[in-house]
Amino acid sequence: MADEIELKLELTPDAADAFEASALLPANPEKIEQGSVYFDTPDHALAKKGFSLRIRRSGRKRTQTVKADGASAAGLFVRSEWERAVKDDKPILDDTTPVRAMIGGAVDSVGSVFEVRIARRTWILRQEGATIEVVLDRGEAAAGDRTSPICEIELELKAGDPAALFTLARRIDEVAPVRLSVQTKAERGYRLTGPVTTMVKAEPIALTSDMTAAQAFQHIVQSCVRQFRLNETLLLTGGDTEALHQARVALRRLRSSFSIFKPLIGGDMKVKLGEELRWVASKLGDARNLDVLLERARSGPLYDRIEAARQAAYGEVADALASSRARKLMLDLAEWTVNGDWLHVSATEADRHQPAREFAVAALGRFRRKVKKGGGDLAHAADAARHRVRKNVKKLRYGTEFFATLFERKHERRRYERFLVALEELQDQLGLLNDLATAPRLLETLGIADDHDASMLLVNARKKALLKAAAVAHDALIDTKRFWR
């Protein structure tokens, strides 16, 4: 078994041409044509356990590899793998791999699921005391009659500081635009075996009781960045409104994690990243607001005006995501998560090494108190005050979901489900009140506030009734037993 540390980058075929022709690379790369068959059970038991199994053909050579796919932080893959030579395309699943231990008797049903065919170019670079293997892969994943193109760079650290991977990635981006990749080739293949993906929701975060608060934060950032990048890719290739919505959700979760983990993160870079995330979020937010408004409109001149504004907003989203600023943000965020200044501040060392569960108890308690205090008189609060309560409710909601696997005892799970239901109800009611407050301003911004059909675009509910429902939901949440102790 060996561990590999690699940074994966996506790029277009034209960018790959520019990269190969750049002065960054030495001459005469190693060139290999490879074909890999990936194996699993009919119900994908290995993938569900976080493992991939493949046999790769390079010329006459065949190598079987089992990988435990994972990452210590967003974009930087740290994976355990088991390799052995094999004679043919039939896997050898004995006790030298974890496969049999993972899926037991189901090992007898393992068969081929999809293939990956690539043309690989490999260079070895030495810079800043590090040795890096640079791999450019072009090809496709194929499952049945469905295919998915592959064009990516893998920077694998052979020796030295992982920071050298990010330094090289930025140099590459200067000559050939690249994006942080969060998918393995195995994931690309598995996606071809299911329904066509139009958006990606947040995936469960598997925090464990032996993690520190800092490690929990890294895993949470990884999850948020992954959700954003998967939906960003869909948006850049013509994705629909749901991909934009989920990309926005990912940024909200990410920004909320910064607030939740405020006691242990800081420094100038955190502030800069926060500003850049706010910039991207604002672009997505403008487009999302118009999506929601358009859903309420009927066909006609007013609909056409909103649709034109929506198309312009989506154009701004596309321009923002295509910019070097957005690409740099994801690389900066990934590096900061792995080796940022926040990991080296002596004043927060104790907080960083605090057990994740202990930190979660304190964080959830802190935001619950904010919600309790701020929402004590929702019926008479100003719109701005209710908006602050709504933001704290969101942070409590995301924190509840982030930390869920740290509270797995039976009674904790029961209380968790009840708490989450109560929290979602309050969030929904506050969301309707927020729509009631912001919709008129949006109509004014669009210059349609005086249109005789514009009133139908407003939330169809009386404010008094919404305030009463929000107050009831707030009281119900506060009366619901906490799942953490």
Helices and strands as residue ranges (DSSP letters): E 2-10, H 13-20, E 30-40, H 45-48, E 51-58, E 61-68, E 71-73, E 76-85, H 99-103, G 104-109, E 111-127, E 130-143, E 146-159, H 163-175, E 179-180, H 185-191, H 213-236, H 241-260, G 262-264, H 268-296, H 301-321, H 324-339, G 341-344, G 346-348, H 349-352, H 356-374, G 378-380, H 383-402, G 404-406, H 410-446, G 454-457, H 463-479
